[in-house]
């Protein structure tokens, strides 16, 4: 059983702040600055280019970090060892997974997604369809209509497991099974589920899965993304982006591309060594976390928050499912002046975020959020909403990031 009082002491949370936005950017692990300083001085500084062969905390070299840390992320998403690799951005990994699925399913032309998917995923799909031409198209339906929209024209199902706005959770196993029964591949974006709840891509039958590490996994701003390729596809997946580090023998300097073995062929650019060092400090915490215990704590916190806010703030409308099976680890409320209300909350030390057009979004991570934080947050929300403290010009001015 995970001791969440102990894990809370491992993160830097500014004094007096209730941080309910770890679903957008996780807080700093206290060990991360020292780990990054070590990587900069003892490795980059002292080893220079030899760090590629002998850097890293264990001395096995920077080059192997994307796979080594990939296995540690893989434990959190139920992946088989050796089938998750880190690097690049989430959009790049979405593009790779989509392109590979289409190339493996050449007789079909439709990518199916839903309007709760993160827009960046949809943009990548739109751009890929435009590039390919030949009647490729993106079909977008409501989340509850996905299962019925899968038919024999669909090449790939591309779904974010937990809706970034509402926190609604899809049933990975059921939708994947339906996709497979109708000859489609299933690609899952785990950006809002990796580190938020137990995920099992292997048992769920996912063909590909992608995700980021700067949200619940606390890797820091711009932390690298990950991609999972199921073992049945690993050695036959076209990598789409045939980057140097996805080559079977990068330092043979062949003039033609030969894909690497398994998921390593999904590597593209140079590993972000310093960012991986920061992520490593966070994974040191995650290595000791029991995901079932995390889920139980998350549901208890979100239930407590929903009950408290609904009792005190009738002007807010719950957008997140009440059913535990359909809920991620965030709670969202609708309010016509949600942006201003959220700015007023942030000014008073309750940090969530806003998603257009009217979503006030709050993330819950038991690693550093507890019941006392929830109760205090509810008190402040009740005051801001009940006294209309949000109704000030300074709270209506839109910043670049909401």
N, C-alpha and C positions, 0 to 999 in steps of 0.2 A: 504494500500500500504506500502510495506516495505521500510524503509529509509536505503539504503545500505551505505551511507556515515557514518551513525551512527554505523552500524554493523562492518564496517571496523575498527573503533576505539576500538573494543572489542577483537581484535586479536593481538598477538605479531608477527610482521614481522620485522626482522632486518633492520636497517637503510640502505637504498640504494639497497635493494633487491627487485626484482620483482619475486614473488613466483608463478610460473605456474605449480606446482606439487602437488596441493592439491588433485588431483585424485589418488595420490599414498600415500601421508601422509599429512593430514591436519595440519595447523599450530596451535600453542598453544593458546587457549582462555585465555585471561588475568586473568580471574577469577579462572582458574583451579588450580594454585599452592595453593591459599588460601583454596579452597575447599578440596584439598587433604591434606593440613596441618591440617585442621579441622578434617577430617576423621581419620588422624593418631593420633593426640593429644587428641582431645575431645571425640573421639569414641574409637578407638583401645586402646589408652593410658589410658583414664579414665575409660572406660567401660569394657575393656578386653572382656571376652567371653559373657558378658551380652549384648554386642552390637548386637548380632544376633537377640535379641528381642526388643531392644530399640535404636539401632543405626540409622544412616541415618539422613539426614538433618531435616526430619519431625518427627523423633523419632519413626517410625513404625517398625524399625528393618532392619538389613541387609538382612535377609532372603527374604523379599518381594521385594527387589530392582529389580531383573531380570524381574519381571512382571510389576512393576510400570514404570520403564524406558522403558520397551517393548512397553507399550501403547504410550509413547511419540515418540518413533521411528515409531510405527504403524501409527500415524497420517501422517507422511511424506511419507508413502508408500500406503496409502489408505486401511489400514487393519481395520477390525472390532475390537472393544475394547476386550481385554482379549484373543487375538489370536496371540500375538507376545511375545516371551520370549528371554532374552539375556543370553549369557554365552558360554564358550568354544571358539573354533576357527571356522573359516568359513569352513575349511575342515571337521571338525566334523559335522557341521550342514548340509553340502552337503551329507555326508555319511548317516546321519539320514534320510534326505528327500528322498534320492534315495532308501535306503533299505525299508522304509515305503511304498513308491510307488510300489516297486516290490512285496512286501508282500500283498498289497491290490489288485494287478492285477496278480494273480498267474499263469494265463494261458499263459502269454507272457514272452519273454526272451530277448528282445532288448531294450537297452537304446540308444536313438537317441540324438546326439549333433552335434555341428558344429566346424569347425577348427578355429573359432574366439573365442571359449570359453577359459576361463583361464585354462592353463595346469593343475593346481592343481585339478580342477573339473574333468578333464578327467582322471587324475591319480587315483582319488578316485573311479571313475566308473570302470576303468580297474581292480583295486585291488578287488573291490567287485565282479565283474564278475568272476575273477579267484578263489575267495573264494567260490562262490556259485557253480561253475561248471555247470553241467546240461545244457550245451549249451547256457548259458547266454553270451551276447556279447554287446560290445559298437560299435555303427555305427556312424561314423563321416563324415559329408558332408560339402560342402561349405555353407556359411551363406545363400546365395540366393537360395539354393537347399533344405532348411529345410522343407518347406511346402509340396513339392512334395515327400519328403522321408518318410513322416508319412504314415504308412500303418497298417494293422491289425496284424502285428507282433510286433509292438512297445508297450512296457509296459509303458515307461516314456520318455517324452521329457525333456531334461535338457539343458537349454539355459541361457547364460548370456545376459541380456537385452541389454547392451551396450558393444560392442566389446572393450576389454582392449587395443588393438593396434590401431585400426582405428577410434574408436568412432562411428562406425555404430550402429544404434539402430534397434532392432527387434520390430515388432508389436505384443505386448503381447496378446492383445485381439484376433487378427485374428489367430495367431498360436495356442493359447490355445483352441479356438473354433474348429479349425480343429483337434487338438489332441483329444478333447472330442468326436467329431463326429465319430472318428475312434476307440474309446475305450481306448485311452491312457491318462495317467496323465501328467500334465504340472508342471515342477519345474523351477522356475526362480531364477537366481543368480542376485541380485541387487547391487553387489559391486560397480559398476560404474554408478548406477542410483539413489540409495537412497541418497538424499541430492543434487543431480545434476539436477533433473528435476521432474515434477509431476509424481508420480507412483500411480496406483490404482489397487492393487492386487484383491480387492473384485470385482470391476466392470469388471476387466479383466479376472476373472474366475480362477485365479491361484489356483492350488491345494496346492502347497507348494511354499514358497519363502525363500531365505536365503540372508544374506549379512553381510558386516563388518561395523564397526563404526570408523575406523581409517583413512578413506579417506575423502570424502566430509563431513562426520559428525564430524570430528575433535576430536575424542575420545582419540587420542594419540597412540604411538607405542604399538602394542599388545592389543589394546582395544578389548573388547569381540564382538563376532558375534551375529547375531540374526536369529531366524527362525520363519516363519509364517506358520500356518496350517489352512486351510479353515475350517469354522465352521462345514461344512457337514462331515468333516473327523476327527474332533478334538477328539471325544470320542471313535473312533474306530481305530485310527492310531496305529499300532505297533511301539513302540519307538526305536526299533533296539538296542540302547545302553541303557540297563536298569540300569541306574545309581541310586545311593542312593537317590539323590534329585529329581529324577523323580518318586519316589515311592509315593503311595497314602498317606502313613503315615510314613515318614522317622524315626520318633522317637518312633515308635512302635517296631522297630528293628525286624521285621518279617524276617524269614530265607528264605522266598520265595518272589518273586517280584509281586507287584500289581501296575499297572500303575496309575499315578495320573490323575486328571481330566483335560480334554482338553489339551491345549498346554503345561501345566506344566509337562506332562509326557515326554516332550522333553528336560527337564533339565537333566544334567548329573553330572557335577562336582560342587565343592564348588564355590559359586559366587566370582568373583574377586573384592572384596569390594573396594579396592583403585582405580582400573581401572574404576569401575562404578562411583566413585566420580568424577573422571576427566571427564568422559562422561557426567555426570549430568551438569557440568558447561557449556559444549558446548550445551546441549539440552536447557538450559535456554535461549540461543540465538535463537536456532531453533524454540522454541515455538512461537516466534513473527514473523516468516518468512512466508510470503504468497508465496506459491509455484508457482502460476501463474506468479507473479511478478518476482520471481527468474528466471523462464524459459525465460521470455521476455528479461530480462537483460542478461542472458547467451547467447541467440541467437544474441543479438546486439553486444556483445563483441566478440564472435567467428566470426561473419560476418566481423567485423572491422579488426580482426587479419588476417583472410584469405585474404581479399582484400589487406592489407598492405604488407604482406609477398609475395604474388604472384606478386605484382607490382615491388617489390625490388629484389626478389630472383628467377629468372627463373630456376635456377639449382635445386630448390626444387619442388617436385611433391606432390600435395595434395592427401592424402589417405583417408580423412574424407569426408563423403557425403555433398554435397552442400544443398541438400533438408533438410529443417528444421525438417520434420517429421522423418527423418532417422538419425538425428545427436544427439549425447549425449551432454556433456558439455566439450569436449576436441577437440583439433585440432591436427592432425598428418600429418607430411610431410615425404616423402621418400627421402633419400639421401644416396648414396653408402658409404659415410664416416660419417654417422650420429652420430656414437659414439663420434668421435673426435670433430665434430662440436658442439655437446651438451656440451662436457667438456669445450670447449672454451667459450660457452655462460655462463655456470655456473661460470667460472672464472671471467666473467664480470658482474655478478649479475643478470642474467636471468636464473632462475632455472626451467628446465623441466627435462625430462628423456628420456632414449633410450630403445627401445625394438627391439630385434633382429628380422630379420636381418638388417633392414635399417630404422626403424621408429624413428623419432624425435617427441616426444609427449609433448603437452602442455595442461594443465588443466585450466579451467576458472571457478572461484567461485565468483559470484558477492558480496558475503558477505565481501570480502576483496580485490577484483580486480576491477579496474575501467578503464575507457577509457584512462586516462592519462598513466596508467601502460601499457596498450596495445600499445599505440603509442610509448612509450619509448622502449618497448621490440622490436618492429618492427625495430626501428632505430639501435639497437644493433645487431639484427640478420642480418640486411642488411650489416652492417660493417663487421661482422665476416665472412659472406658468400662472400661478394663482394671482400674483401681483402685477402681471403683465410687464415684468422688468425687461423683457426683450424688445419692448416697443420704444426703441430709441434709435435715432439716426445712425449712430456709430455702429450699431449691430446689423444694419442693412447694407453696409458697404461691402461689396463682394471682393474677396481676395482671389488671387490666382488659383489657389488650391482650396477646395471647400471641404 
